Amino acid sequence: MLGTALVLIAASLLSGGEAGAHGDLVWATGAMDARAGGAAQDIVEAWNQLHPSGPKVRIEALPDSPGDQRQQMAIELAAKSSEFDLLYLDVVWTGEFAERGWLADLEDIRARIKDVSLQGPVQSATWKGRLWAAPLTTDAAFLYYRTDLVDHPPKTWKELAEVGLRVGKEHGIAPFVGQGAPYEGMVVNYLEYLWGSGGDLFNSDGTKVQFGNDPSALTALEFMRNSLQSGLYAPGFNTMKEEDARNVFQSGNAVFMRNWPYAWALSQAPDSPTKGKVGVSALPKGGSDGKNTGTLGGWNWAVNKYSKNTKAAVDLAKYLTSPEEQKRAAIEVSFNPTIPALYKDKDILAKNPFIGELLSTFTNAVARPSRVTGSKYNQVSSEFWNAVHETLSGKSQAEESLAKLEKTLTRLSRNGKW
């Protein structure tokens, strides 16, 4: 989907000049986005025919896995390669890529982005007070539920467990699916339980690890362990990623699902068993005194510092962040805009009727600590999901896992000096 939007934008902007290692303007994006049903490649070919003098737009398909995408881009950038001009970055990569000196500074367009954008996406594109990426689309997880099986979405995780187990047993399906494989998605799932209960990993400025002494941290991890043991999670939860969860839910084999907004359109496809049977709501609270919150997701556009066509790429950022282009991306490829005014746009609402309900979810979404940890975030995430996975697999008790994790993160932070 991303390839489609970006190529359309590039087609309206770029002309002439050298670009990339081969004279092309190269966009590095995941294979799933590059495919986009063939539409992206069709548009690239059409544009290139109309602009034979170039620079031609070429999509470089990276692996489907975000982790593998990051690794491949990191290898190229560490070698100061100009192979990729345009970089499609997960919001948690901005700090790392900027700290390593791989990105061109976009501070000159900061004001025009900040004035019209949601705070979370702007923060996700910022590192140490400077803008290093242009927010493309925002995201936050929410709860999917079967409207033909339950009357309303649960308000708390406890209620979800009670309803899910009962309804799942009645209909012979799984109560709940989410992401439990040992990867970043597991970290996100745990954090949502933690934040929903009022807890957090670090203090407000990220200088001190605080969750080790927070009862919410233990409550969240024990909820995950108990959910696995009680059968609340679908079979195979500890190996599930986003698409695994979606496939179970969309096939009609789960009552509830935690996932990103992309799953909505797929669940309403003409041949989907769940068409017309799915509701969406904010994730439940951890308790009566908790809060509804999801993890901030999304993707940002950045410019390779070593690109041979930096000026054209920065011009692309200016165009991309305009309200007109964000509206077009929302209508054509279902991107969630980073501009709040667009959530009331009648044309977007006609295409995606439920998008107006998402603004509060995106506004309340909580960012992962990548802006604090910078280049160490990948290691922080790895340590985190290892600790949670050890608890879920029965290799250690929850208290033991959290104590060990707290010591590790404190060491990595050098006592608050990332």
C-alpha positions as CSV (number, residue, x, y, z in Angstrom):
1,M,0.0,0.0,0.0
2,L,2.8,2.4,0.9
3,G,4.5,2.0,-2.5
4,T,1.3,3.1,-4.2
5,A,1.0,6.3,-2.3
6,L,4.6,7.2,-2.5
7,V,5.0,6.6,-6.2
8,L,1.9,8.7,-6.9
9,I,3.5,11.5,-4.9
10,A,6.9,11.1,-6.5
11,A,5.3,11.1,-9.9
12,S,3.9,14.6,-9.3
13,L,7.2,16.0,-7.9
14,L,10.4,14.7,-9.3
15,S,12.1,15.5,-12.5
16,G,15.7,15.3,-13.7
17,G,19.0,14.8,-11.8
18,E,21.0,11.9,-10.6
19,A,19.5,9.7,-7.9
20,G,20.4,6.4,-6.1
21,A,23.4,4.2,-6.9
22,H,22.0,3.5,-10.3
23,G,20.5,6.8,-11.4
24,D,17.1,5.9,-10.0
25,L,15.1,7.3,-7.1
26,V,15.0,4.2,-4.9
27,W,12.3,3.6,-2.2
28,A,13.1,0.9,0.3
29,T,9.9,-0.6,1.7
30,G,8.6,-4.0,2.9
31,A,7.7,-6.6,0.3
32,M,4.1,-6.6,1.3
33,D,3.8,-2.9,0.7
34,A,5.8,-3.1,-2.6
35,R,3.5,-5.8,-3.9
36,A,0.2,-4.0,-3.0
37,G,-1.6,-6.2,-5.4
38,G,0.6,-5.1,-8.3
39,A,-0.7,-1.6,-8.2
40,A,2.5,0.0,-7.0
41,Q,4.6,-1.5,-9.8
42,D,1.9,-0.6,-12.4
43,I,2.1,3.0,-11.3
44,V,5.9,3.1,-11.3
45,E,5.9,1.7,-14.9
46,A,3.4,4.2,-16.1
47,W,5.2,7.2,-14.5
48,N,8.6,6.0,-15.9
49,Q,7.1,5.9,-19.4
50,L,5.9,9.5,-19.1
51,H,9.2,10.7,-17.7
52,P,11.9,9.0,-19.8
53,S,14.5,11.6,-18.7
54,G,14.2,10.4,-15.1
55,P,15.1,10.1,-12.4
56,K,13.0,6.9,-12.6
57,V,11.3,5.7,-9.5
58,R,12.2,2.2,-8.4
59,I,10.8,0.3,-5.5
60,E,13.3,-1.9,-3.6
61,A,11.3,-4.7,-1.9
62,L,12.7,-5.5,1.5
63,P,11.6,-8.6,3.5
64,D,8.0,-8.7,5.0
65,S,9.3,-8.9,8.6
66,P,9.9,-5.4,10.0
67,G,12.9,-6.7,11.9
68,D,14.5,-8.0,8.7
69,Q,13.7,-4.7,6.9
70,R,15.5,-2.8,9.6
71,Q,18.5,-5.1,9.4
72,Q,18.8,-4.8,5.7
73,M,18.6,-1.0,5.7
74,A,21.0,-0.8,8.6
75,I,23.6,-2.8,6.7
76,E,23.3,-0.5,3.7
77,L,23.5,2.7,5.8
78,A,26.3,1.5,8.0
79,A,28.3,1.1,4.8
80,K,27.3,4.7,3.8
81,S,25.6,3.3,0.7
82,S,23.4,5.6,-1.5
83,E,21.5,2.6,-2.8
84,F,18.3,3.7,-0.9
85,D,17.1,7.3,-1.2
86,L,13.8,7.0,0.6
87,L,13.5,5.0,3.8
88,Y,10.3,3.6,5.3
89,L,10.8,3.6,9.0
90,D,8.8,2.1,11.8
91,V,8.3,4.8,14.5
92,V,10.6,2.9,16.9
93,W,13.6,3.2,14.5
94,T,13.8,6.9,14.2
95,G,16.0,7.4,17.3
96,E,18.4,4.6,16.4
97,F,18.8,5.7,12.7
98,A,19.3,9.4,13.7
99,E,21.7,8.6,16.5
100,R,23.8,6.5,14.1
101,G,24.0,9.5,11.7
102,W,22.2,7.8,8.9
103,L,19.4,10.3,8.3
104,A,19.2,13.8,6.6
105,D,18.0,16.5,9.0
106,L,14.4,17.6,8.2
107,E,14.4,20.4,10.8
108,D,13.6,23.0,8.0
109,I,10.1,21.5,7.6
110,R,9.5,20.8,11.3
111,A,7.2,23.9,11.9
112,R,4.8,23.1,9.0
113,I,4.5,19.5,10.2
114,K,4.2,20.2,13.9
115,D,1.5,22.9,13.5
116,V,-1.0,20.6,11.9
117,S,-0.1,17.1,13.2
118,L,-0.9,14.9,16.1
119,Q,1.7,15.1,18.9
120,G,2.5,11.4,19.0
121,P,3.6,11.0,15.3
122,V,5.7,14.2,15.5
123,Q,7.5,12.9,18.7
124,S,8.1,9.6,17.0
125,A,9.9,11.4,14.2
126,T,12.1,13.4,16.6
127,W,15.4,12.6,18.2
128,K,17.1,14.9,20.7
129,G,14.9,17.9,19.8
130,R,15.4,17.7,16.0
131,L,13.1,16.3,13.3
132,W,14.7,13.4,11.4
133,A,11.6,12.0,9.6
134,A,8.2,13.0,8.2
135,P,5.2,11.3,9.8
136,L,3.4,9.3,7.1
137,T,0.7,7.4,8.9
138,T,-0.2,6.8,12.5
139,D,-1.4,3.7,14.2
140,A,-2.6,2.3,17.5
141,A,-4.0,-1.1,18.4
142,F,-7.5,-1.7,19.4
143,L,-9.9,-4.5,20.3
144,Y,-11.9,-6.3,17.6
145,Y,-15.0,-8.2,18.8
146,R,-17.7,-10.3,17.3
147,T,-20.9,-8.3,17.3
148,D,-23.0,-11.4,16.6
149,L,-21.6,-13.1,19.8
150,V,-21.3,-10.3,22.3
151,D,-23.5,-7.2,23.0
152,H,-20.8,-4.7,23.7
153,P,-17.0,-4.6,24.1
154,P,-15.6,-5.3,27.5
155,K,-14.5,-2.4,29.6
156,T,-11.7,-4.2,31.5
157,W,-9.3,-7.1,30.7
158,K,-11.0,-9.0,33.5
159,E,-14.3,-8.6,31.8
160,L,-12.8,-9.7,28.5
161,A,-11.5,-12.8,30.1
162,E,-14.8,-13.7,31.7
163,V,-16.9,-13.0,28.6
164,G,-14.3,-14.5,26.2
165,L,-14.0,-17.8,28.1
166,R,-17.8,-18.2,28.4
167,V,-18.7,-17.3,24.8
168,G,-15.8,-19.1,23.4
169,K,-16.8,-22.3,25.2
170,E,-20.4,-21.9,24.1
171,H,-19.4,-21.6,20.4
172,G,-16.4,-23.9,20.4
173,I,-13.9,-21.1,19.4
174,A,-11.0,-19.3,21.0
175,P,-11.8,-16.6,23.5
176,F,-9.0,-14.2,22.5
177,V,-6.1,-13.8,20.0
178,G,-3.2,-11.4,20.1
179,Q,0.6,-11.4,19.6
180,G,2.6,-13.8,21.8
181,A,5.5,-14.8,19.7
182,P,8.9,-13.7,21.1
183,Y,9.4,-10.5,19.0
184,E,8.5,-6.8,19.2
185,G,4.7,-7.6,19.0
186,M,4.9,-9.4,22.4
187,V,6.5,-6.3,23.9
188,V,3.7,-4.2,22.6
189,N,1.0,-6.5,24.0
190,Y,2.6,-6.5,27.4
191,L,3.0,-2.8,27.5
192,E,-0.7,-2.3,26.8
193,Y,-1.6,-4.4,29.8
194,L,1.0,-2.4,31.9
195,W,-0.2,1.0,30.7
196,G,-3.8,0.1,31.0
197,S,-3.2,-0.6,34.7
198,G,-1.5,2.8,35.2
199,G,2.1,1.5,35.1
200,D,5.1,2.5,33.0
201,L,8.6,1.3,32.2
202,F,10.5,4.5,33.0
203,N,9.9,7.8,34.7
204,S,8.7,10.8,32.7
205,D,12.1,11.7,31.2
206,G,13.2,8.1,30.7
207,T,16.2,8.3,33.0
208,K,15.1,5.7,35.6
209,V,13.7,2.2,35.2
210,Q,10.7,2.1,37.5
211,F,8.6,-0.8,36.6
212,G,10.5,-3.3,38.9
213,N,8.8,-1.8,41.9
214,D,5.5,-1.2,40.2
215,P,2.7,-3.6,41.1
216,S,1.1,-3.0,37.7
217,A,4.2,-4.6,36.1
218,L,3.6,-7.9,38.0
219,T,-0.1,-7.7,37.4
220,A,0.3,-7.4,33.7
221,L,2.8,-10.3,33.4
222,E,0.7,-12.5,35.6
223,F,-2.4,-11.7,33.5
224,M,-0.5,-13.0,30.4
225,R,0.7,-16.1,32.1
226,N,-2.8,-16.9,33.6
227,S,-4.4,-16.2,30.3
228,L,-2.2,-18.8,28.6
229,Q,-2.8,-21.3,31.3
230,S,-6.6,-20.8,31.5
231,G,-7.2,-21.1,27.8
232,L,-8.1,-17.4,27.3
233,Y,-5.5,-17.1,24.6
234,A,-6.0,-19.2,21.4
235,P,-3.9,-22.3,21.0
236,G,-0.5,-21.3,19.6
237,F,-0.6,-17.8,21.1
238,N,3.1,-18.0,22.1
239,T,4.0,-18.3,18.4
240,M,1.5,-15.8,17.0
241,K,2.2,-12.6,15.2
242,E,-0.3,-10.1,13.7
243,E,-1.2,-12.1,10.7
244,D,-1.5,-15.3,12.7
245,A,-4.0,-13.6,15.0
246,R,-5.9,-12.1,12.1
247,N,-6.3,-15.3,10.3
248,V,-7.8,-17.0,13.4
249,F,-10.2,-14.2,14.1
250,Q,-11.2,-13.6,10.5
251,S,-11.9,-17.3,9.9
252,G,-14.5,-16.9,12.7
253,N,-12.5,-18.9,15.3
254,A,-12.1,-16.2,18.0
255,V,-14.4,-13.9,20.0
256,F,-11.9,-11.1,20.6
257,M,-8.7,-9.9,18.9
258,R,-6.0,-7.4,19.7
259,N,-4.6,-6.0,16.4
260,W,-3.8,-2.9,14.4
261,P,-6.4,-1.0,12.3
262,Y,-5.3,-2.7,9.0
263,A,-7.2,-5.8,10.0
264,W,-10.6,-4.0,9.8
265,A,-10.8,-3.8,6.0
266,L,-9.7,-7.4,5.6
267,S,-12.3,-8.6,8.1
268,Q,-15.0,-6.9,5.9
269,A,-13.9,-8.4,2.6
270,P,-16.8,-9.9,0.5
271,D,-15.5,-13.4,1.1
272,S,-14.6,-13.0,4.8
273,P,-16.6,-15.1,7.3
274,T,-16.6,-12.1,9.6
275,K,-18.0,-9.6,7.2
276,G,-20.7,-7.5,9.0
277,K,-19.9,-9.2,12.3
278,V,-17.0,-7.2,13.7
279,G,-17.0,-4.2,16.1
280,V,-14.0,-2.1,17.0
281,S,-13.2,-0.4,20.3
282,A,-10.4,1.0,22.4
283,L,-8.4,-1.7,24.3
284,P,-9.9,-2.5,27.8
285,K,-8.6,-0.9,31.0
286,G,-6.5,-2.8,33.5
287,G,-9.1,-2.1,36.1
288,S,-11.7,0.4,37.2
289,D,-9.0,3.0,37.9
290,G,-7.0,2.1,34.7
291,K,-7.1,3.8,31.3
292,N,-7.9,2.9,27.7
293,T,-4.7,3.1,25.8
294,G,-2.9,1.4,23.0
295,T,0.7,1.4,21.8
296,L,1.6,4.2,19.3
297,G,2.5,2.7,15.9
298,G,2.9,4.0,12.5
299,W,5.5,4.6,9.8
300,N,7.6,7.6,9.0
301,W,9.4,8.7,5.8
302,A,13.1,9.6,6.1
303,V,15.9,10.6,3.7
304,N,19.1,8.6,3.5
305,K,21.9,11.0,4.5
306,Y,24.1,9.5,1.8
307,S,21.5,9.9,-1.0
308,K,22.7,11.5,-4.2
309,N,19.3,13.2,-4.6
310,T,18.7,14.6,-1.1
311,K,17.0,17.8,-2.3
312,A,14.4,16.0,-4.4
313,A,13.8,13.6,-1.5
314,V,13.2,16.5,1.0
315,D,10.9,18.1,-1.5
316,L,9.0,14.9,-1.5
317,A,8.6,15.1,2.3
318,K,7.1,18.6,2.0
319,Y,4.6,17.4,-0.5
320,L,3.8,14.2,1.4
321,T,3.0,15.9,4.6
322,S,0.5,18.3,3.0
323,P,-3.2,17.8,4.0
324,E,-4.1,17.1,0.3
325,E,-1.7,14.2,0.0
326,Q,-2.6,12.7,3.4
327,K,-6.3,12.9,2.4
328,R,-5.5,11.1,-0.8
329,A,-3.5,8.4,1.0
330,A,-6.4,7.9,3.5
331,I,-8.9,7.4,0.7
332,E,-6.8,5.4,-1.8
333,V,-4.7,3.2,0.6
334,S,-6.5,3.6,3.9
335,F,-3.6,5.3,5.7
336,N,-4.5,6.8,9.1
337,P,-3.7,10.5,8.8
338,T,-1.3,12.3,11.2
339,I,-3.4,15.5,10.7
340,P,-6.4,15.5,13.1
341,A,-8.6,17.7,11.0
342,L,-8.8,14.9,8.4
343,Y,-10.7,12.7,10.7
344,K,-13.7,14.9,10.1
345,D,-13.3,15.0,6.3
346,K,-16.5,13.8,4.6
347,D,-14.7,12.2,1.7
348,I,-12.5,10.1,4.0
349,L,-15.5,9.2,6.1
350,A,-17.4,8.0,3.1
351,K,-14.5,5.6,2.3
352,N,-13.8,4.6,5.9
353,P,-16.9,5.2,8.0
354,F,-15.3,4.2,11.3
355,I,-12.1,6.3,11.0
356,G,-13.7,9.2,12.8
357,E,-13.9,7.0,15.9
358,L,-10.2,6.4,15.9
359,L,-8.9,9.9,16.6
360,S,-9.2,9.6,20.4
361,T,-7.5,6.2,20.2
362,F,-4.6,7.7,18.3
363,T,-4.4,10.8,20.5
364,N,-4.2,8.6,23.6
365,A,-1.7,6.1,22.2
366,V,1.5,5.8,24.2
367,A,4.9,5.7,22.5
368,R,7.4,3.0,23.2
369,P,10.6,4.3,24.8
370,S,12.6,4.3,21.6
371,R,13.0,8.1,21.6
372,V,14.8,7.7,24.9
373,T,16.9,4.5,24.2
374,G,17.9,5.5,20.7
375,S,20.2,2.9,19.2
376,K,19.7,0.6,22.2
377,Y,16.0,0.1,21.6
378,N,16.4,-3.0,19.6
379,Q,18.4,-4.6,22.5
380,V,15.9,-3.3,25.0
381,S,13.1,-4.9,23.1
382,S,14.9,-8.2,22.7
383,E,15.7,-8.3,26.5
384,F,12.0,-7.5,27.2
385,W,10.4,-10.1,25.0
386,N,12.9,-12.7,26.2
387,A,11.9,-12.1,29.8
388,V,8.1,-12.2,29.1
389,H,8.5,-15.3,26.9
390,E,10.4,-17.1,29.6
391,T,7.5,-16.5,32.0
392,L,4.9,-17.6,29.5
393,S,6.9,-20.8,28.7
394,G,7.3,-21.6,32.4
395,K,11.1,-21.2,32.5
396,S,10.9,-18.6,35.2
397,Q,8.4,-17.0,37.6
398,A,7.0,-13.5,36.8
399,E,8.7,-11.9,39.8
400,E,12.1,-13.4,38.8
401,S,11.7,-12.3,35.2
402,L,10.9,-8.7,36.1
403,A,13.7,-8.4,38.6
404,K,16.2,-9.7,36.1
405,L,14.8,-7.4,33.4
406,E,15.0,-4.4,35.6
407,K,18.7,-5.0,36.3
408,T,19.4,-5.5,32.7
409,L,17.6,-2.3,31.6
410,T,19.3,-0.3,34.4
411,R,22.7,-1.5,33.1
412,L,21.9,-0.7,29.5
413,S,20.7,2.8,30.5
414,R,24.0,3.4,32.4
415,N,21.9,4.6,35.3
416,G,19.8,7.0,33.3
417,K,22.4,8.1,30.7
418,W,21.3,6.3,27.5
